[in-house]
Amino acid sequence: MSENISVQDKVILLTGAFGLIGKTLAKSFIAQGAKVILADANKKLAPQIAAEFKKLKASKQVLVCPTDVTSLSSCNNCITLALKKFKRIDVLINNAAIDAKFDKQANKVTNSTRFENFPLPLLQKSFDVNVKGLVQITQLVIKQMLKQGHGNIINVASTYSLVAPNQSLYDFGESQQQFKPVDYVITKSVIPNLTRYIATFYAKDNIRCNAIAPHGIFNGHDDKFLQNFAQLSPLGRMADRNEFTGPFTFLASDASSYMTGTTLVADGGWTAW
């Protein structure tokens, strides 16, 4: 492995940090010697997350920061606390997003909503977090990156940034078929081109911006979903959450120093056919 595939001592601000992929990435980065700001809108979960990371005996490397990316004051507060503790922000990972899930905690009411009936208030809510919130936190962090003379932004896209959902994945043989809602598809489709915009705009300022498009992380999905997924995926399975730590580490490290404006696809071959 190249020596520069490392996040040692890098300061990483991670939004959506309390979720499945967020916590996994945070723990991996900490184990690799990075300093991580865990930003997430779930204030109630913050004490539990803080206690969980305290057990890792890495308090000097961690800042748990309840943050609503749709709130300007909340974003500014998080950045202020991050700079007070770590003095800089090397990497911003935009992971916060609203996404209708199909695991055991799935919202069946939302998941079963057809396009022609999809509530526009829910579309607005997703837009506020997935697009407006992402833009807002990125604008604020870029101002700091311009001051310090460097920066690295990683946007979390999706397979559905690149292709439409195959709705047969969500057909479980029930009387009412479920569907992947349109709000996620619309808002995630913005990410690849926004990434290119930011990358080209700030290239001369030593600020890079790339995206990663993951897909299908296993989290207690039932057998029918797993069977459907296996039939549609070249690798024939969902991803393990730990399989994304490598791609994210690569993009966060100096090993990807000649990459900007690109979307790294980690989808088990889903978009290959």
N, C-alpha and C positions, 0 to 999 in steps of 0.2 A: 504493500500500500504506500502511495506517495506520502511523504512526510507532511505536505501541505493540506492533506485532507484532514483538517483539524479545526475544531472550534475552541481550542484551549484559550482561555482568557477573553474570548469574545463576549460582548454584552448583547444579549438577544431579548428583544421585546416581542412576546408571543401573545397574540389576542386569541380568544376562545380557548384559553389555556386550561380550563377545568374539565373539558370534555375528553372523549375517548382518545383522539389523536393528539390533542393538546398536552394532556398529562404525560402521555407516552414520549412525546418529543422533549418535553421539559426534563423528564428524568434522564433521558439519554444525553441531552446536552450537558446537564449537571455532572453526570458520570464522566463526561469527556473534558471537564474542566471549564466549561463556560459559565457565565453569569446570566441568570434568566429572570426577566420580569414576567410574572404570570398574571396577565390581564384578562379579566372575564367579567361579564355583567351579572353573574350569579352571586350576589352579596351574601346570601344565606349560606352558600357552600364555602365561602372564603375561610372561615375558621377551621373547617375540616381539612381543606387543602393545605393550609398553613401547618397544621399538626402533622399531616402526612409527609410533607417535605421536611419538616423539622427532624423527623426520624432518620432522614438521610444524612444528618449531621453536616449540612452544607449551608448553614444560615447566612454565611458571608457571600454565598453565591446566589441567593434567592431573595426575590421581593414579590410577595403576593399583593396584588393591587386590583381590587374590584374596579372594573372599568366598563362603562357603557360607551361603545364607540359612536353611538348616535348623539351623545351629549358632549358638547365642546368643553364644558367645565370639567367633566369627568376625564376626558382625554388629556387635557392640560394638567390636571392634578397627577395623573399617572406618570406623565413625562417628567414633571417636576420632581416627584419622588424618585424616579429612576435616575435622574441626573444627580440628585443629592446623594444617592447611595453609590452609584457606579461611575458618575462623571461624564459618561458618553453613552451613545446607543449605536452599536456597530451594525446590528441586523434587526430588521422589522419583519416579522412573519404575520401576515394578515390571514388568520385562521378563523376568526369569528364569523359565523354565518347561521342563518335560519335554514333548516333543511328538514323536510318531512321524512322521518325514518320508517323502516319496515322491520325493526327488531322487536323485541318483547315490549318495549316502551312506546311503540308506535302510536301515533294519533290516527285512529282509523277514520275519523270524521274528515280530516283533511286529506288523508291518503285516498279516499274514495271519491274525491271531488273531480268531476269531469271538467275539461277546459271551458265549455260553454257556460258552466255554472260556477266557475271559480270566483270567490268573493274578492272584489277589487281592494277592499281594505287589507286583506291578507297579502295581496301583491304589494301594496304600499309599505306594509310592515317589513316584508322581506327586502324591498328596495332600500328602505331606510338603513337596515343593518348591512346587507350584503354589498351594496354599492355606495350609498352616501356615507355610511359609517366607515367603510374601508378608505374612501377618498379623504375623509376628514382626518383620521388618525395618521394617514400617510402624509398629508400636507404638513401636519404639525411635526412629525418626525423628520421629514425632509429639511425643514428649517434648521433643525439641530444638526443634521448631517452636513448641511452646507457650511455651518459654523465650524464644525470639526474637520471638514475637508475630505470626508469619505463616508460611504454608507452602502448598505446592501439590503434590498427589499425583496421579499419572497411572498408572492400572492398565491393563495390556495385556490386553484381553479377546480375543475371537475371533468370527468368524462363527458358530462352533459354541457360543458363549455364547447365541446368539439362535435358531438353528435346528439341527435335527439334520443330520448329514452325509448328503448324497446319495451313497450307497455306489456308485452307478454311475460316479462319478468315478474310483473305484479299480478298476474292472473293465477290465483290459488285454487281455482275450481269452486269458488263460493258463488252464492246466488247474485251477489253484487261485486263485480270486479273492482279491484283497487287500481289506482293510477298514480304515477309520479306527477305531482302537481307542477303547473307551469311556472310558478313564481321562482322556484329554484333554477329552472332551466334558463329563464330570461336573465336573472341576475348573475348567474355564473357565466353566461355567454359573454358578458361584458369583460371578464377578467383578462383573457389573452390579449385583446387589443389595447386595453388600458395599460397592461404590462408593457407592451411595445411603445406606447405613448410616453410613459414615464422613463423607460430605458433610454429612448432617443433624446428626450428632453434634457436629461441630466447626465448623459454620458461624459460630457466634458468637465463635469463637476466631480468626477470620481465616485459617482453613485450608480450602482447597478440595480437592475430590477428584472427578475425572472419569475416565472410561475411554475407551479407543479400541479399536475392533474391526476389525483388519485381516484380510486374507484373501489367500491365494495369491500368495506372492512367488516370482518365478522364480529358480531356482538350479540350472541345468543339468538340468531335468526333460526326460525323453525325449519323443519326438513323440507317442506314444499318450496320455500324460498331458495334454500340451498340447492335443491334439484334444478329449479329453473335457472339459477345463476350458472351452475356448472355446465348446462347445455349451451349457454350463450357465451361463455368465456373460453378462449383458447387454452388457458391454463387449467380450466375445469374446476375452479374453486375461488372463493373469496380470499382477500388478503388478510394476513395476520397484522395486527396493529404495528408490530415491531419491524415489519418489512418496509416501512416508510422512513425509519430513522436514517437509513443510508442515503437515500436521495435528498432528504432535507439537510443532512450534514454536509453533503457535497455542495449543495447550492449555498449554504451558509459559510462555507469555508473558502479559503483562497484558491483551492483547487479548481474552482469554477470562475477564476478571475477574468477569463476571456469570454465569458458567457453573459450576455445581457439581451433582454427583449425576447427571450425564448420561453416556450412552455415545455417542461420536462414531463413526459407522460409515463405514469406508473400505474397501469390499469390491467395488468395481466393479459394484455393483447386484445382487450375489449374493442378498441377502435381500429384494430388491424383487419377486421372483416365486417 
